[in-house]
């Protein structure tokens, strides 16, 4: 994943707020970069721009050789469904579908029908083989986030974007989810960008970045 | 506000279903011991009617709604949707029924964050095995006054707009029963009133059976009937109103 000169501002009738300013980033396969920054610093905006949910005002976002910013809406939707895995803080699961049905839906949205063996394998990879038939309301917070991770991995993405994916979990549960992300990164050679407000979690990545004044800097 | 629709907004399959719950009991094991969430609840909900389930926090409202909608299995008792005993169904047909016969609206809208508004609605139709029909989806979103937002993503909408999209998703496949669990619990008074108003209009227009859990007496007063729970038991049943 390669970002060059990414710029994004929010405009109202009264003011313009620059969120991302001429931002560059290179993220390689098998690498976990943790992104920290103050509230409102633009972390989620950056994730949305990379995922093509928001259009950048300027700059390029290359994923798998394609510039997301040059794609039409439908092309971006296809790229998002096939090349990008996205895990948010919560609300990723359809509440009236079982864990297995939620995972199968992700592949269906990407234009393929998942075999039950593929779905079972994905849930097994995140340690939830015995939760396949559970509805989200019967899953713990950590289990729900691991199902969300299985969904994010369902279409063999190149990039995994995790926006405060463990932000609502207690420390020990968060570590279980993070271990699943680490394992997926290693086994699938994913490029992972993990947004967190926790320095403890950020220390787990191979790189720690801070978003400040619209630009990325290496954090200690 | 007008809702001038000459025809059914969604692809209507059949009228709303009768829901009959008999002697429902629900027990949970917790570290502190057994909790009786429901204890001997029997209710009958008429086809095409609207019913509010009310009561204090923790009285079993959401548990009851979950059991009526096939999201939970009771420890004891029976739930019938017309002649089908859903509480005794194997997992697979019950899962199928959840996708086809029911529409759900929750306090959290649970929209898929990386799908547009239109896609979120279309997905529900696909899940229910209903033909893809962008024009139908647009009419429904129009009826809910979010027709111009079809290309947007959920995080680009206000809370009230998101919940109206969630209502569209719950109705698009022509469900026989719509179950709403505190659908306005996260909204301000104005947005809340709009969501409830539109939900009720579409319920009447489409002839679904509507069951809504609410803590808001004003919302409950708009329904045909009210079921009040206290400590997992039926305290009061009012209605149906004429």
Interface residues (C-beta under 8 A of the other chain):
Chain A: X48 X51 X53 X73 X77 X80 X86 X88 X90 X91 X92 X93 X94 X95 X96 X97 X98 X101 X105 X108 X109 X133 X135 X137
Chain B: X66 X69 X71 X72 X91 X95 X98 X99 X102 X104 X106 X108 X109 X110 X111 X112 X113 X114 X115 X116 X119 X123 X126 X127 X151 X153 X155
